Amino acid sequence: MGDVNVVIDGEKVSGPEGNTILEAANEAGINIPTLCHRPDLTPDGNCRVCVVEVEGAPRLVASCHTPISEGMVIQTRSPKVLAARRTVVELLLAGHTGPCVTDECAKDCELHYLAAELEVGPPRFQVKKRRSYPVETLSPYVQRDMGRCILCRRCVRACAEIAKKNVFSMAYRGFRSKVVVDCDVPLDKEACRDCGICIDYCPTSALTKPKAN
Ligand code: SF4
């Protein structure tokens, strides 16, 4: 496979065929923010934070799973891209049921970092909030607070692809979408051992280590 030549933000960049726009940009030192993406997990493209503008394309594309092709001209920070990215982050914040905006966990939350980086203020949208859920404390290894979940599915993929378990899956649709264990039962010590990888990959504080008693 040969190299593919593209232009990203006015800079000539080449990368191996099959590389994504995100990979090509990263290798050229051009930062595209991501949320659901991690380089060691299968790209999912569900959050849309990494959208970019490709000349001639009818709509913005998710850079994490769009391969580069010869002659592509890509904008990663055009006004259209920045507006879309801000809207995505704003909607994620607006749909949250957790008290994260004010409490301590906000300082470790990638969504809040992203909101600050993109200069997203308090959500303007009155969107239907996702359901609130009781915090699950049965497992000695992972505490789940699904009110703080942004449905990025990093935990689902990390558990399946790295830990080689399949403790989590997606269930329900729309505002009821949820990361579930089995048929939506609380996580307990039978379902999950103590690898903790889901906690490491969770960008919010939906998954945390239980506090020692
Ligand atoms: S629990 Fe965390 S890692 Fe899993 S989908 Fe929700 S925010 Fe993402």
Residues whose N, C-alpha, C, O or C-beta is under 5 A from the ligand:
A	BS01	SF4	R148 C149 I150 L151 C152 R153 R154 C155 V179 C198 Y201 C202 P203 T204 A206 L207
